[in-house]
Amino acid sequence: MRKKAKEIRRKKAKRKMKRKMMKVLLNLFLLVTGLFVVTFTVYFFNLDMKLTSMIEPFLLKHYDRIERNQHL
């Protein structure tokens, strides 16, 4: 009787561990897929350069104000 109970507990623990591993793998797969979709969307629509072109006037304004030492 004890051997059967131990065997049943062992099988349950094994199933539980398997279920946890599948959850972890599923979450990892979803994370990687989500990151791929986001990066592909940025690449496809050239969003990084569009953002840069929006920020450029502010950067130019800032760097034009900086005094420079132009001694040779």
Phi and psi in degrees as a GROMACS rama.xvg file:
@    title "Ramachandran Plot"
@    xaxis  label "Phi"
@    yaxis  label "Psi"
@TYPE xy
-65.041  -38.4497  ARG-2
-63.1359  -40.2145  LYS-3
-65.8877  -41.6855  LYS-4
-63.7781  -42.2451  ALA-5
-63.8645  -42.092  LYS-6
-63.0727  -42.4749  GLU-7
-64.8392  -44.3054  ILE-8
-61.7427  -40.3884  ARG-9
-64.2382  -41.8023  ARG-10
-66.4977  -40.5117  LYS-11
-63.2537  -43.2155  LYS-12
-63.7247  -38.6868  ALA-13
-65.2081  -43.4366  LYS-14
-63.434  -40.2567  ARG-15
-63.1777  -43.931  LYS-16
-64.8536  -40.2664  MET-17
-62.5899  -42.7685  LYS-18
-63.2024  -41.7296  ARG-19
-63.6791  -42.5028  LYS-20
-64.051  -39.2857  MET-21
-65.5236  -38.2988  MET-22
-63.684  -44.4156  LYS-23
-62.8276  -45.3189  VAL-24
-64.9577  -39.3399  LEU-25
-63.627  -44.7177  LEU-26
-63.248  -40.8977  ASN-27
-63.4574  -43.856  LEU-28
-61.9309  -44.0158  PHE-29
-63.8499  -40.5872  LEU-30
-62.7098  -48.2803  LEU-31
-64.0587  -41.5419  VAL-32
-63.9951  -42.782  THR-33
-62.0522  -43.9758  GLY-34
-62.7849  -39.6323  LEU-35
-63.4618  -44.6449  PHE-36
-61.585  -43.9297  VAL-37
-63.6254  -48.0246  VAL-38
-67.3507  -35.6047  THR-39
-66.6135  -39.3814  PHE-40
-63.8835  -43.4795  THR-41
-60.8488  -43.4372  VAL-42
-67.0334  -46.1359  TYR-43
-63.6934  -42.7423  PHE-44
-94.9226  5.75353  PHE-45
54.9424  41.8908  ASN-46
-68.3804  -29.1537  LEU-47
-65.4689  -40.9632  ASP-48
-73.8618  -31.4951  MET-49
-66.527  -40.7659  LYS-50
-65.1155  -41.7436  LEU-51
-61.8667  -40.4994  THR-52
-68.5097  -25.7732  SER-53
-75.5273  -32.6839  MET-54
-84.5402  -23.2865  ILE-55
-53.0306  -44.5524  GLU-56
-59.6912  -37.7027  PRO-57
-67.9485  -39.4944  PHE-58
-66.3395  -43.6406  LEU-59
-61.243  -43.7241  LEU-60
-60  -42.782  LYS-61
-65.5114  -48.8078  HIS-62
-74.8883  -21.6378  TYR-63
-71.1735  -25.3778  ASP-64
-78.5822  -20.2902  ARG-65
-70.8338  130.064  ILE-66
-77.7453  141.247  GLU-67
-119.788  145.078  ARG-68
-92.4121  109.355  ASN-69
-108.033  30.5074  GLN-70
-77.5671  138.017  HIS-71
